[in-house]
Amino acid sequence: MRFLLDAEQRAFAGALHAMLSAADTPAVIRAWSRGDHTRGRALWSRLAEAGVFGLAVPRKYGGLGPLPVDLAVAFVELGRHAVPGPLAETVGAAVLLEEPAPAQRFLPGLAAGAVLATVAAPGGYAVDGDAAGLRLCPAPDGLYLATADPGPVRRSLDPARRLTRLTPTGEPLGRDAPYDRALTWMRLATAAQALGAGLALLDRTVAHVRRRTQFGVPIGSFQAVGHRLADAKTALEFARPLVFGAALSLRPAEVAAAKLTACEAAYRTARTALHLHGAIGYTAEYDLSLWLTKARALRSAWGTPQECRDLVLAAGL
């Protein structure tokens, strides 16, 4: 299946790419990993001004959406530049807060970028609970606003994804929050981020093998190296239409298939990138490591490969 973005969507992606290219995101990521959110919040505000966080928020609450395809376009660029923060979780929060009272209270701030939101995953851990002003805990009996201190920060596979534990003991926000629908949106956002991260890893690795020489020639001229990169490119291009097709349908099984395919393609590309860079690729001082850890963390975020595979098989896709 071919999926072609329209002129406005291509322009939107280009504008985000230009803005993020000038933002020195590696420095933002490293500061965020240390718990310094100043530069990250400034970047978050600029993304909000570009309309990114309004894409999942209905117009009546100050948003632009829901526009899932445009959201996927944006999140590919966020992944391409490894932007830190609770990105998919803010999308999930916009979907969870559908009842009129909490929607009116919180969604305008989410769309404007004034509030960062996170959502507790099964097990109680939430990404960037120390940075988020809105911490949501889905529970069997409803949705809760976690008002207690999130407690100590725990490191994850991606240092920029700082984990805190939330408990559903705060203010109740509704008994019928659409968790399954929010999960579908978060999986879509995660799939798009993974696709973008994989594309960035591929671009950086292609540039590296053109510069790096062995036996007096660039290593990119070796057939074995070219084959590895071609396989990575094929996997990413196979994932791309699945991501945008899933954004069109928003069917849970199709989104799960897109997440599985995009995250596995990004992870495969990360392994190829590390192999071709050598050990330096994983050192914290080398920027490539920021994308390597991102690809690994996204692989299990909001649905492990096996969970997504089971959903796809159950739907008979």
ChimeraX commands (.cxc) that place a marker at each C-alpha (Angstrom):
marker #1 position 0.00,0.00,0.00 radius 0.5
marker #1 position 1.28,3.47,-0.87 radius 0.5
marker #1 position 0.42,6.35,1.40 radius 0.5
marker #1 position 1.11,9.86,0.14 radius 0.5
marker #1 position 0.92,12.88,2.42 radius 0.5
marker #1 position -0.79,15.95,1.04 radius 0.5
marker #1 position 1.00,19.27,0.52 radius 0.5
marker #1 position -0.03,20.69,3.90 radius 0.5
marker #1 position 1.14,17.59,5.76 radius 0.5
marker #1 position 4.48,17.64,3.95 radius 0.5
marker #1 position 4.89,21.33,4.77 radius 0.5
marker #1 position 4.02,20.62,8.42 radius 0.5
marker #1 position 6.64,17.88,8.60 radius 0.5
marker #1 position 9.20,20.12,6.93 radius 0.5
marker #1 position 8.54,22.98,9.33 radius 0.5
marker #1 position 8.90,20.71,12.36 radius 0.5
marker #1 position 12.08,19.19,10.94 radius 0.5
marker #1 position 13.59,22.64,10.39 radius 0.5
marker #1 position 12.64,23.82,13.87 radius 0.5
marker #1 position 13.97,20.72,15.61 radius 0.5
marker #1 position 17.16,20.67,13.54 radius 0.5
marker #1 position 17.96,24.11,14.95 radius 0.5
marker #1 position 17.04,23.20,18.52 radius 0.5
marker #1 position 20.16,21.17,19.46 radius 0.5
marker #1 position 18.01,18.31,20.72 radius 0.5
marker #1 position 21.01,16.24,21.95 radius 0.5
marker #1 position 21.73,18.95,24.52 radius 0.5
marker #1 position 18.04,19.10,25.45 radius 0.5
marker #1 position 17.94,15.31,25.87 radius 0.5
marker #1 position 21.02,15.21,28.10 radius 0.5
marker #1 position 19.67,17.99,30.31 radius 0.5
marker #1 position 16.30,16.23,30.57 radius 0.5
marker #1 position 18.05,13.00,31.55 radius 0.5
marker #1 position 19.64,14.86,34.48 radius 0.5
marker #1 position 16.26,16.17,35.62 radius 0.5
marker #1 position 16.82,19.66,34.20 radius 0.5
marker #1 position 13.63,20.36,32.25 radius 0.5
marker #1 position 14.19,24.03,31.43 radius 0.5
marker #1 position 15.29,23.63,27.82 radius 0.5
marker #1 position 12.86,20.77,27.29 radius 0.5
marker #1 position 9.91,22.88,28.45 radius 0.5
marker #1 position 10.97,25.70,26.14 radius 0.5
marker #1 position 11.04,23.26,23.22 radius 0.5
marker #1 position 7.68,21.84,24.35 radius 0.5
marker #1 position 6.18,25.35,24.17 radius 0.5
marker #1 position 7.48,25.81,20.63 radius 0.5
marker #1 position 5.99,22.48,19.58 radius 0.5
marker #1 position 2.68,23.54,21.10 radius 0.5
marker #1 position 2.79,26.80,19.14 radius 0.5
marker #1 position 3.24,24.69,16.00 radius 0.5
marker #1 position 0.03,22.84,16.91 radius 0.5
marker #1 position 1.53,19.46,17.80 radius 0.5
marker #1 position -0.30,18.92,21.08 radius 0.5
marker #1 position -3.61,20.19,19.78 radius 0.5
marker #1 position -3.85,17.38,17.22 radius 0.5
marker #1 position -5.48,14.99,19.70 radius 0.5
marker #1 position -7.56,17.68,21.45 radius 0.5
marker #1 position -11.07,18.49,20.13 radius 0.5
marker #1 position -11.58,21.97,18.73 radius 0.5
marker #1 position -14.15,22.87,21.37 radius 0.5
marker #1 position -11.40,22.61,23.99 radius 0.5
marker #1 position -8.83,24.68,22.14 radius 0.5
marker #1 position -7.32,21.94,20.01 radius 0.5
marker #1 position -7.15,21.20,16.30 radius 0.5
marker #1 position -8.37,17.64,16.27 radius 0.5
marker #1 position -8.74,14.89,16.53 radius 0.5
marker #1 position -6.38,14.55,13.55 radius 0.5
marker #1 position -4.58,11.20,13.90 radius 0.5
marker #1 position -2.81,11.28,10.52 radius 0.5
marker #1 position -1.37,14.73,11.19 radius 0.5
marker #1 position -0.40,13.55,14.65 radius 0.5
marker #1 position 1.51,10.64,13.09 radius 0.5
marker #1 position 3.27,13.09,10.75 radius 0.5
marker #1 position 4.34,15.19,13.73 radius 0.5
marker #1 position 5.46,12.26,15.85 radius 0.5
marker #1 position 7.68,10.87,13.10 radius 0.5
marker #1 position 9.58,14.16,13.30 radius 0.5
marker #1 position 9.63,14.07,17.12 radius 0.5
marker #1 position 11.13,10.60,16.93 radius 0.5
marker #1 position 13.57,11.62,14.20 radius 0.5
marker #1 position 14.97,14.22,16.59 radius 0.5
marker #1 position 14.53,12.09,19.75 radius 0.5
marker #1 position 12.57,14.84,21.50 radius 0.5
marker #1 position 12.29,13.99,25.22 radius 0.5
marker #1 position 9.21,14.19,27.41 radius 0.5
marker #1 position 5.90,12.38,27.91 radius 0.5
marker #1 position 4.84,12.80,24.29 radius 0.5
marker #1 position 2.65,9.75,23.71 radius 0.5
marker #1 position 1.34,10.07,27.25 radius 0.5
marker #1 position 0.13,13.62,26.63 radius 0.5
marker #1 position -1.77,12.29,23.61 radius 0.5
marker #1 position -3.26,9.56,25.80 radius 0.5
marker #1 position -4.29,12.10,28.41 radius 0.5
marker #1 position -6.12,14.14,25.77 radius 0.5
marker #1 position -8.18,11.06,24.90 radius 0.5
marker #1 position -8.77,9.93,28.49 radius 0.5
marker #1 position -10.13,13.32,29.57 radius 0.5
marker #1 position -13.30,13.15,27.47 radius 0.5
marker #1 position -15.88,13.90,30.17 radius 0.5
marker #1 position -16.93,17.57,29.99 radius 0.5
marker #1 position -15.74,18.74,33.41 radius 0.5
marker #1 position -12.14,17.41,33.30 radius 0.5
marker #1 position -11.92,18.15,29.58 radius 0.5
marker #1 position -12.78,21.81,30.12 radius 0.5
marker #1 position -10.42,21.96,33.06 radius 0.5
marker #1 position -7.31,20.39,31.51 radius 0.5
marker #1 position -7.47,20.08,27.71 radius 0.5
marker #1 position -6.95,23.77,26.82 radius 0.5
marker #1 position -3.71,23.70,28.81 radius 0.5
marker #1 position -2.59,20.49,27.12 radius 0.5
marker #1 position -3.22,21.91,23.66 radius 0.5
marker #1 position -1.38,25.12,24.51 radius 0.5
marker #1 position 1.62,23.28,25.92 radius 0.5
marker #1 position 1.15,24.88,29.32 radius 0.5
marker #1 position 0.74,21.47,30.97 radius 0.5
marker #1 position 2.73,18.28,30.47 radius 0.5
marker #1 position 0.73,15.13,31.14 radius 0.5
marker #1 position 1.67,11.55,31.85 radius 0.5
marker #1 position -0.33,8.36,32.20 radius 0.5
marker #1 position 0.51,5.44,34.46 radius 0.5
marker #1 position 1.07,2.19,32.61 radius 0.5
marker #1 position -0.12,-1.14,34.01 radius 0.5
marker #1 position 2.02,-1.67,37.07 radius 0.5
marker #1 position 1.85,1.97,38.10 radius 0.5
marker #1 position 4.98,3.41,36.49 radius 0.5
marker #1 position 4.69,6.63,34.50 radius 0.5
marker #1 position 7.15,8.39,32.22 radius 0.5
marker #1 position 8.40,11.76,33.47 radius 0.5
marker #1 position 6.08,12.00,36.43 radius 0.5
marker #1 position 8.52,14.46,37.98 radius 0.5
marker #1 position 8.08,16.85,35.03 radius 0.5
marker #1 position 4.36,16.41,34.38 radius 0.5
marker #1 position 1.86,18.73,35.97 radius 0.5
marker #1 position -0.98,16.34,35.15 radius 0.5
marker #1 position -0.48,12.74,36.28 radius 0.5
marker #1 position -3.30,10.34,35.38 radius 0.5
marker #1 position -3.84,6.87,36.82 radius 0.5
marker #1 position -6.34,4.62,35.02 radius 0.5
marker #1 position -7.86,2.02,37.36 radius 0.5
marker #1 position -10.64,-0.58,37.11 radius 0.5
marker #1 position -13.04,1.77,38.90 radius 0.5
marker #1 position -12.21,4.89,36.89 radius 0.5
marker #1 position -9.62,7.54,36.15 radius 0.5
marker #1 position -7.72,9.31,38.93 radius 0.5
marker #1 position -5.61,12.44,39.11 radius 0.5
marker #1 position -2.54,11.55,41.15 radius 0.5
marker #1 position -1.99,14.41,43.55 radius 0.5
marker #1 position 0.62,12.85,45.84 radius 0.5
marker #1 position 4.34,13.36,45.30 radius 0.5
marker #1 position 5.44,10.90,42.59 radius 0.5
marker #1 position 8.34,9.71,44.70 radius 0.5
marker #1 position 11.86,8.82,43.61 radius 0.5
marker #1 position 12.81,8.77,39.95 radius 0.5
marker #1 position 13.93,5.47,38.49 radius 0.5
marker #1 position 16.11,5.15,35.42 radius 0.5
marker #1 position 14.90,3.26,32.37 radius 0.5
marker #1 position 16.54,1.87,29.23 radius 0.5
marker #1 position 16.37,5.39,27.84 radius 0.5
marker #1 position 17.87,7.86,30.37 radius 0.5
marker #1 position 15.52,10.54,29.02 radius 0.5
marker #1 position 12.48,8.42,29.96 radius 0.5
marker #1 position 12.52,8.92,33.73 radius 0.5
marker #1 position 10.07,6.67,35.57 radius 0.5
marker #1 position 8.04,7.43,38.68 radius 0.5
marker #1 position 5.45,5.31,40.43 radius 0.5
marker #1 position 1.90,6.62,40.65 radius 0.5
marker #1 position -0.99,5.25,42.68 radius 0.5
marker #1 position -4.70,5.73,41.86 radius 0.5
marker #1 position -5.57,7.34,45.18 radius 0.5
marker #1 position -6.01,10.97,44.20 radius 0.5
marker #1 position -8.91,12.94,42.78 radius 0.5
marker #1 position -11.41,10.88,40.73 radius 0.5
marker #1 position -11.96,12.28,37.24 radius 0.5
marker #1 position -14.58,9.88,35.92 radius 0.5
marker #1 position -15.70,6.28,36.02 radius 0.5
marker #1 position -15.85,5.55,32.30 radius 0.5
marker #1 position -12.58,6.89,30.90 radius 0.5
marker #1 position -11.90,5.35,27.45 radius 0.5
marker #1 position -8.65,3.62,28.33 radius 0.5
marker #1 position -8.69,1.25,25.35 radius 0.5
marker #1 position -9.10,4.14,22.93 radius 0.5
marker #1 position -6.38,6.13,24.68 radius 0.5
marker #1 position -4.08,3.10,24.48 radius 0.5
marker #1 position -4.67,2.93,20.72 radius 0.5
marker #1 position -3.68,6.58,20.33 radius 0.5
marker #1 position -0.59,6.13,22.51 radius 0.5
marker #1 position 0.46,3.10,20.47 radius 0.5
marker #1 position 0.03,5.10,17.27 radius 0.5
marker #1 position 2.16,7.94,18.66 radius 0.5
marker #1 position 4.80,5.44,19.81 radius 0.5
marker #1 position 4.86,3.73,16.41 radius 0.5
marker #1 position 5.37,7.06,14.64 radius 0.5
marker #1 position 8.14,8.04,17.06 radius 0.5
marker #1 position 9.86,4.71,16.49 radius 0.5
marker #1 position 9.68,5.15,12.73 radius 0.5
marker #1 position 11.27,8.58,13.04 radius 0.5
marker #1 position 13.99,7.29,15.37 radius 0.5
marker #1 position 14.77,4.47,12.94 radius 0.5
marker #1 position 15.04,6.88,10.02 radius 0.5
marker #1 position 17.43,9.08,12.01 radius 0.5
marker #1 position 19.57,6.08,12.95 radius 0.5
marker #1 position 19.74,5.04,9.31 radius 0.5
marker #1 position 20.70,8.54,8.13 radius 0.5
marker #1 position 23.43,8.85,10.77 radius 0.5
marker #1 position 24.82,5.44,9.95 radius 0.5
marker #1 position 24.89,6.07,6.20 radius 0.5
marker #1 position 26.81,9.29,6.87 radius 0.5
marker #1 position 29.22,7.39,9.14 radius 0.5
marker #1 position 30.02,4.60,6.67 radius 0.5
marker #1 position 30.72,7.20,3.99 radius 0.5
marker #1 position 33.31,8.87,6.25 radius 0.5
marker #1 position 34.85,5.86,7.98 radius 0.5
marker #1 position 37.62,4.20,5.99 radius 0.5
marker #1 position 39.29,0.80,6.09 radius 0.5
marker #1 position 41.95,-0.44,3.68 radius 0.5
marker #1 position 41.94,3.02,2.15 radius 0.5
marker #1 position 38.26,3.07,1.14 radius 0.5
marker #1 position 34.97,4.05,2.86 radius 0.5
marker #1 position 33.45,1.08,4.64 radius 0.5
marker #1 position 30.15,1.90,2.95 radius 0.5
marker #1 position 31.66,0.56,-0.26 radius 0.5
marker #1 position 31.80,-2.95,1.21 radius 0.5
marker #1 position 28.95,-5.12,-0.04 radius 0.5
marker #1 position 28.20,-6.60,3.39 radius 0.5
marker #1 position 27.78,-3.11,4.87 radius 0.5
marker #1 position 25.52,-2.04,2.02 radius 0.5
marker #1 position 23.34,-5.12,2.47 radius 0.5
marker #1 position 22.84,-4.42,6.19 radius 0.5
marker #1 position 21.79,-0.85,5.48 radius 0.5
marker #1 position 19.51,-1.91,2.63 radius 0.5
marker #1 position 17.77,-4.38,4.93 radius 0.5
marker #1 position 17.25,-1.64,7.52 radius 0.5
marker #1 position 15.90,0.76,4.90 radius 0.5
marker #1 position 13.51,-1.89,3.58 radius 0.5
marker #1 position 12.15,-2.60,7.06 radius 0.5
marker #1 position 11.55,1.09,7.76 radius 0.5
marker #1 position 9.88,1.73,4.42 radius 0.5
marker #1 position 7.65,-1.30,4.96 radius 0.5
marker #1 position 6.61,0.16,8.33 radius 0.5
marker #1 position 5.85,3.65,7.02 radius 0.5
marker #1 position 2.54,2.90,5.21 radius 0.5
marker #1 position 1.42,0.70,8.09 radius 0.5
marker #1 position 1.82,3.62,10.50 radius 0.5
marker #1 position -0.12,6.06,8.34 radius 0.5
marker #1 position -2.71,3.46,7.37 radius 0.5
marker #1 position -3.30,2.74,11.05 radius 0.5
marker #1 position -3.68,6.46,11.67 radius 0.5
marker #1 position -6.44,6.54,9.06 radius 0.5
marker #1 position -8.40,3.64,10.53 radius 0.5
marker #1 position -7.51,3.83,14.24 radius 0.5
marker #1 position -8.52,0.18,14.51 radius 0.5
marker #1 position -6.75,-1.29,17.54 radius 0.5
marker #1 position -5.36,-4.32,15.70 radius 0.5
marker #1 position -4.07,-2.22,12.80 radius 0.5
marker #1 position -2.41,0.20,15.20 radius 0.5
marker #1 position -0.86,-2.75,17.07 radius 0.5
marker #1 position 0.46,-4.10,13.75 radius 0.5
marker #1 position 1.93,-0.69,12.93 radius 0.5
marker #1 position 3.56,-0.41,16.34 radius 0.5
marker #1 position 5.00,-3.91,16.13 radius 0.5
marker #1 position 6.38,-3.34,12.64 radius 0.5
marker #1 position 7.74,0.18,13.22 radius 0.5
marker #1 position 9.32,-0.63,16.57 radius 0.5
marker #1 position 10.93,-3.82,15.28 radius 0.5
marker #1 position 12.24,-1.95,12.23 radius 0.5
marker #1 position 13.69,0.79,14.44 radius 0.5
marker #1 position 15.24,-1.78,16.78 radius 0.5
marker #1 position 16.75,-3.66,13.83 radius 0.5
marker #1 position 18.15,-0.39,12.49 radius 0.5
marker #1 position 19.56,0.42,15.93 radius 0.5
marker #1 position 21.39,-2.91,16.03 radius 0.5
marker #1 position 22.77,-2.31,12.54 radius 0.5
marker #1 position 23.82,1.22,13.49 radius 0.5
marker #1 position 25.66,-0.03,16.58 radius 0.5
marker #1 position 27.33,-2.82,14.62 radius 0.5
marker #1 position 28.61,-0.45,11.94 radius 0.5
marker #1 position 29.71,2.28,14.36 radius 0.5
marker #1 position 31.36,-0.10,16.78 radius 0.5
marker #1 position 31.49,0.39,20.54 radius 0.5
marker #1 position 31.73,4.17,20.30 radius 0.5
marker #1 position 28.12,4.22,19.12 radius 0.5
marker #1 position 26.86,3.27,22.58 radius 0.5
marker #1 position 28.99,5.66,24.63 radius 0.5
marker #1 position 26.98,8.37,26.36 radius 0.5
marker #1 position 29.14,11.11,24.85 radius 0.5
marker #1 position 28.31,10.06,21.30 radius 0.5
marker #1 position 24.98,11.39,20.05 radius 0.5
marker #1 position 24.00,8.14,18.33 radius 0.5
marker #1 position 23.45,6.57,21.76 radius 0.5
marker #1 position 20.49,8.89,22.34 radius 0.5
marker #1 position 18.65,7.29,19.41 radius 0.5
marker #1 position 19.81,3.76,20.23 radius 0.5
marker #1 position 18.30,3.89,23.71 radius 0.5
marker #1 position 15.17,5.62,22.40 radius 0.5
marker #1 position 14.54,2.85,19.86 radius 0.5
marker #1 position 15.03,0.18,22.52 radius 0.5
marker #1 position 12.68,1.83,25.01 radius 0.5
marker #1 position 9.91,2.51,22.49 radius 0.5
marker #1 position 9.91,-1.15,21.50 radius 0.5
marker #1 position 8.15,-2.11,24.75 radius 0.5
marker #1 position 6.32,1.16,25.51 radius 0.5
marker #1 position 2.52,0.82,25.54 radius 0.5
marker #1 position 2.59,-2.74,24.28 radius 0.5
marker #1 position 5.41,-5.25,24.04 radius 0.5
marker #1 position 6.05,-6.97,20.70 radius 0.5
marker #1 position 4.28,-10.07,21.98 radius 0.5
marker #1 position 1.25,-8.12,23.21 radius 0.5
marker #1 position 0.91,-6.39,19.85 radius 0.5
marker #1 position 1.43,-9.67,17.99 radius 0.5
marker #1 position -1.29,-11.36,20.06 radius 0.5
marker #1 position -3.74,-8.55,19.29 radius 0.5
marker #1 position -3.00,-8.78,15.57 radius 0.5
marker #1 position -3.45,-12.55,15.54 radius 0.5
marker #1 position -6.67,-12.36,17.54 radius 0.5
marker #1 position -8.09,-9.95,14.97 radius 0.5
marker #1 position -7.15,-12.27,12.12 radius 0.5
marker #1 position -5.08,-9.69,10.25 radius 0.5
marker link #1:1,2 radius 0.2
marker link #1:2,3 radius 0.2
marker link #1:3,4 radius 0.2
marker link #1:4,5 radius 0.2
marker link #1:5,6 radius 0.2
marker link #1:6,7 radius 0.2
marker link #1:7,8 radius 0.2
marker link #1:8,9 radius 0.2
marker link #1:9,10 radius 0.2
marker link #1:10,11 radius 0.2
marker link #1:11,12 radius 0.2
marker link #1:12,13 radius 0.2
marker link #1:13,14 radius 0.2
marker link #1:14,15 radius 0.2
marker link #1:15,16 radius 0.2
marker link #1:16,17 radius 0.2
marker link #1:17,18 radius 0.2
marker link #1:18,19 radius 0.2
marker link #1:19,20 radius 0.2
marker link #1:20,21 radius 0.2
marker link #1:21,22 radius 0.2
marker link #1:22,23 radius 0.2
marker link #1:23,24 radius 0.2
marker link #1:24,25 radius 0.2
marker link #1:25,26 radius 0.2
marker link #1:26,27 radius 0.2
marker link #1:27,28 radius 0.2
marker link #1:28,29 radius 0.2
marker link #1:29,30 radius 0.2
marker link #1:30,31 radius 0.2
marker link #1:31,32 radius 0.2
marker link #1:32,33 radius 0.2
marker link #1:33,34 radius 0.2
marker link #1:34,35 radius 0.2
marker link #1:35,36 radius 0.2
marker link #1:36,37 radius 0.2
marker link #1:37,38 radius 0.2
marker link #1:38,39 radius 0.2
marker link #1:39,40 radius 0.2
marker link #1:40,41 radius 0.2
marker link #1:41,42 radius 0.2
marker link #1:42,43 radius 0.2
marker link #1:43,44 radius 0.2
marker link #1:44,45 radius 0.2
marker link #1:45,46 radius 0.2
marker link #1:46,47 radius 0.2
marker link #1:47,48 radius 0.2
marker link #1:48,49 radius 0.2
marker link #1:49,50 radius 0.2
marker link #1:50,51 radius 0.2
marker link #1:51,52 radius 0.2
marker link #1:52,53 radius 0.2
marker link #1:53,54 radius 0.2
marker link #1:54,55 radius 0.2
marker link #1:55,56 radius 0.2
marker link #1:56,57 radius 0.2
marker link #1:57,58 radius 0.2
marker link #1:58,59 radius 0.2
marker link #1:59,60 radius 0.2
marker link #1:60,61 radius 0.2
marker link #1:61,62 radius 0.2
marker link #1:62,63 radius 0.2
marker link #1:63,64 radius 0.2
marker link #1:64,65 radius 0.2
marker link #1:65,66 radius 0.2
marker link #1:66,67 radius 0.2
marker link #1:67,68 radius 0.2
marker link #1:68,69 radius 0.2
marker link #1:69,70 radius 0.2
marker link #1:70,71 radius 0.2
marker link #1:71,72 radius 0.2
marker link #1:72,73 radius 0.2
marker link #1:73,74 radius 0.2
marker link #1:74,75 radius 0.2
marker link #1:75,76 radius 0.2
marker link #1:76,77 radius 0.2
marker link #1:77,78 radius 0.2
marker link #1:78,79 radius 0.2
marker link #1:79,80 radius 0.2
marker link #1:80,81 radius 0.2
marker link #1:81,82 radius 0.2
marker link #1:82,83 radius 0.2
marker link #1:83,84 radius 0.2
marker link #1:84,85 radius 0.2
marker link #1:85,86 radius 0.2
marker link #1:86,87 radius 0.2
marker link #1:87,88 radius 0.2
marker link #1:88,89 radius 0.2
marker link #1:89,90 radius 0.2
marker link #1:90,91 radius 0.2
marker link #1:91,92 radius 0.2
marker link #1:92,93 radius 0.2
marker link #1:93,94 radius 0.2
marker link #1:94,95 radius 0.2
marker link #1:95,96 radius 0.2
marker link #1:96,97 radius 0.2
marker link #1:97,98 radius 0.2
marker link #1:98,99 radius 0.2
marker link #1:99,100 radius 0.2
marker link #1:100,101 radius 0.2
marker link #1:101,102 radius 0.2
marker link #1:102,103 radius 0.2
marker link #1:103,104 radius 0.2
marker link #1:104,105 radius 0.2
marker link #1:105,106 radius 0.2
marker link #1:106,107 radius 0.2
marker link #1:107,108 radius 0.2
marker link #1:108,109 radius 0.2
marker link #1:109,110 radius 0.2
marker link #1:110,111 radius 0.2
marker link #1:111,112 radius 0.2
marker link #1:112,113 radius 0.2
marker link #1:113,114 radius 0.2
marker link #1:114,115 radius 0.2
marker link #1:115,116 radius 0.2
marker link #1:116,117 radius 0.2
marker link #1:117,118 radius 0.2
marker link #1:118,119 radius 0.2
marker link #1:119,120 radius 0.2
marker link #1:120,121 radius 0.2
marker link #1:121,122 radius 0.2
marker link #1:122,123 radius 0.2
marker link #1:123,124 radius 0.2
marker link #1:124,125 radius 0.2
marker link #1:125,126 radius 0.2
marker link #1:126,127 radius 0.2
marker link #1:127,128 radius 0.2
marker link #1:128,129 radius 0.2
marker link #1:129,130 radius 0.2
marker link #1:130,131 radius 0.2
marker link #1:131,132 radius 0.2
marker link #1:132,133 radius 0.2
marker link #1:133,134 radius 0.2
marker link #1:134,135 radius 0.2
marker link #1:135,136 radius 0.2
marker link #1:136,137 radius 0.2
marker link #1:137,138 radius 0.2
marker link #1:138,139 radius 0.2
marker link #1:139,140 radius 0.2
marker link #1:140,141 radius 0.2
marker link #1:141,142 radius 0.2
marker link #1:142,143 radius 0.2
marker link #1:143,144 radius 0.2
marker link #1:144,145 radius 0.2
marker link #1:145,146 radius 0.2
marker link #1:146,147 radius 0.2
marker link #1:147,148 radius 0.2
marker link #1:148,149 radius 0.2
marker link #1:149,150 radius 0.2
marker link #1:150,151 radius 0.2
marker link #1:151,152 radius 0.2
marker link #1:152,153 radius 0.2
marker link #1:153,154 radius 0.2
marker link #1:154,155 radius 0.2
marker link #1:155,156 radius 0.2
marker link #1:156,157 radius 0.2
marker link #1:157,158 radius 0.2
marker link #1:158,159 radius 0.2
marker link #1:159,160 radius 0.2
marker link #1:160,161 radius 0.2
marker link #1:161,162 radius 0.2
marker link #1:162,163 radius 0.2
marker link #1:163,164 radius 0.2
marker link #1:164,165 radius 0.2
marker link #1:165,166 radius 0.2
marker link #1:166,167 radius 0.2
marker link #1:167,168 radius 0.2
marker link #1:168,169 radius 0.2
marker link #1:169,170 radius 0.2
marker link #1:170,171 radius 0.2
marker link #1:171,172 radius 0.2
marker link #1:172,173 radius 0.2
marker link #1:173,174 radius 0.2
marker link #1:174,175 radius 0.2
marker link #1:175,176 radius 0.2
marker link #1:176,177 radius 0.2
marker link #1:177,178 radius 0.2
marker link #1:178,179 radius 0.2
marker link #1:179,180 radius 0.2
marker link #1:180,181 radius 0.2
marker link #1:181,182 radius 0.2
marker link #1:182,183 radius 0.2
marker link #1:183,184 radius 0.2
marker link #1:184,185 radius 0.2
marker link #1:185,186 radius 0.2
marker link #1:186,187 radius 0.2
marker link #1:187,188 radius 0.2
marker link #1:188,189 radius 0.2
marker link #1:189,190 radius 0.2
marker link #1:190,191 radius 0.2
marker link #1:191,192 radius 0.2
marker link #1:192,193 radius 0.2
marker link #1:193,194 radius 0.2
marker link #1:194,195 radius 0.2
marker link #1:195,196 radius 0.2
marker link #1:196,197 radius 0.2
marker link #1:197,198 radius 0.2
marker link #1:198,199 radius 0.2
marker link #1:199,200 radius 0.2
marker link #1:200,201 radius 0.2
marker link #1:201,202 radius 0.2
marker link #1:202,203 radius 0.2
marker link #1:203,204 radius 0.2
marker link #1:204,205 radius 0.2
marker link #1:205,206 radius 0.2
marker link #1:206,207 radius 0.2
marker link #1:207,208 radius 0.2
marker link #1:208,209 radius 0.2
marker link #1:209,210 radius 0.2
marker link #1:210,211 radius 0.2
marker link #1:211,212 radius 0.2
marker link #1:212,213 radius 0.2
marker link #1:213,214 radius 0.2
marker link #1:214,215 radius 0.2
marker link #1:215,216 radius 0.2
marker link #1:216,217 radius 0.2
marker link #1:217,218 radius 0.2
marker link #1:218,219 radius 0.2
marker link #1:219,220 radius 0.2
marker link #1:220,221 radius 0.2
marker link #1:221,222 radius 0.2
marker link #1:222,223 radius 0.2
marker link #1:223,224 radius 0.2
marker link #1:224,225 radius 0.2
marker link #1:225,226 radius 0.2
marker link #1:226,227 radius 0.2
marker link #1:227,228 radius 0.2
marker link #1:228,229 radius 0.2
marker link #1:229,230 radius 0.2
marker link #1:230,231 radius 0.2
marker link #1:231,232 radius 0.2
marker link #1:232,233 radius 0.2
marker link #1:233,234 radius 0.2
marker link #1:234,235 radius 0.2
marker link #1:235,236 radius 0.2
marker link #1:236,237 radius 0.2
marker link #1:237,238 radius 0.2
marker link #1:238,239 radius 0.2
marker link #1:239,240 radius 0.2
marker link #1:240,241 radius 0.2
marker link #1:241,242 radius 0.2
marker link #1:242,243 radius 0.2
marker link #1:243,244 radius 0.2
marker link #1:244,245 radius 0.2
marker link #1:245,246 radius 0.2
marker link #1:246,247 radius 0.2
marker link #1:247,248 radius 0.2
marker link #1:248,249 radius 0.2
marker link #1:249,250 radius 0.2
marker link #1:250,251 radius 0.2
marker link #1:251,252 radius 0.2
marker link #1:252,253 radius 0.2
marker link #1:253,254 radius 0.2
marker link #1:254,255 radius 0.2
marker link #1:255,256 radius 0.2
marker link #1:256,257 radius 0.2
marker link #1:257,258 radius 0.2
marker link #1:258,259 radius 0.2
marker link #1:259,260 radius 0.2
marker link #1:260,261 radius 0.2
marker link #1:261,262 radius 0.2
marker link #1:262,263 radius 0.2
marker link #1:263,264 radius 0.2
marker link #1:264,265 radius 0.2
marker link #1:265,266 radius 0.2
marker link #1:266,267 radius 0.2
marker link #1:267,268 radius 0.2
marker link #1:268,269 radius 0.2
marker link #1:269,270 radius 0.2
marker link #1:270,271 radius 0.2
marker link #1:271,272 radius 0.2
marker link #1:272,273 radius 0.2
marker link #1:273,274 radius 0.2
marker link #1:274,275 radius 0.2
marker link #1:275,276 radius 0.2
marker link #1:276,277 radius 0.2
marker link #1:277,278 radius 0.2
marker link #1:278,279 radius 0.2
marker link #1:279,280 radius 0.2
marker link #1:280,281 radius 0.2
marker link #1:281,282 radius 0.2
marker link #1:282,283 radius 0.2
marker link #1:283,284 radius 0.2
marker link #1:284,285 radius 0.2
marker link #1:285,286 radius 0.2
marker link #1:286,287 radius 0.2
marker link #1:287,288 radius 0.2
marker link #1:288,289 radius 0.2
marker link #1:289,290 radius 0.2
marker link #1:290,291 radius 0.2
marker link #1:291,292 radius 0.2
marker link #1:292,293 radius 0.2
marker link #1:293,294 radius 0.2
marker link #1:294,295 radius 0.2
marker link #1:295,296 radius 0.2
marker link #1:296,297 radius 0.2
marker link #1:297,298 radius 0.2
marker link #1:298,299 radius 0.2
marker link #1:299,300 radius 0.2
marker link #1:300,301 radius 0.2
marker link #1:301,302 radius 0.2
marker link #1:302,303 radius 0.2
marker link #1:303,304 radius 0.2
marker link #1:304,305 radius 0.2
marker link #1:305,306 radius 0.2
marker link #1:306,307 radius 0.2
marker link #1:307,308 radius 0.2
marker link #1:308,309 radius 0.2
marker link #1:309,310 radius 0.2
marker link #1:310,311 radius 0.2
marker link #1:311,312 radius 0.2
marker link #1:312,313 radius 0.2
marker link #1:313,314 radius 0.2
marker link #1:314,315 radius 0.2
marker link #1:315,316 radius 0.2
marker link #1:316,317 radius 0.2
view
